């Protein structure tokens, strides 16, 4: 696994750091990067329950 992760949306970097830093940035407590990605990229900042 990598040490740092970057997330882009519409060509702009919206999150970068360790998994722990991204969880903190997204105010996500579960630790799964999928949930962090969904929270960072959703328009409302909410996690979607849709898969």
N, C-alpha and C positions, 0 to 999 in steps of 0.2 A: 504494500500500500504506500502511496506517496505521503510526504510529510506536509505538503501544503496543497490546497485546492483553490481553484479560481472558478467563479461563476459569472457568466456573461448573459446579458439580456439585451436584445436589439442592438448588438454591437458595443455595449458599454459594460465595463467591469462593475458588477454590483456587490461582489463579495470575494475576499481573498484572505487566506490564512490557514491555520491548522483546523482540523475538524472541530476541536474545542472552541477556537476563536469564532468560527462560523456559527456554531450552535449559540454562542453568547450573542453574536451580532443579530441573529434571527430570533433571539429570545425563545429558543427551542430547547426543551429539557430532555427529550427522549434520546438524543445522541445519534439517530440515524441520519445520514447525509441526505437521503431522499426527502425526508421531512423538512430539512433545512432548505434544500433547493426549492421545494414547493412553496415554502413560506417566503423566501426571498424573491421569487419570481411571480407570485400571485399579485394581481392588482390591489387587492385589499389587505395584503399581508397576512391573510389567513391560510391555513393548510386546507387543502381540498380533500374530501373523503373519496373522491372519484379516482379510480385506477384504470 
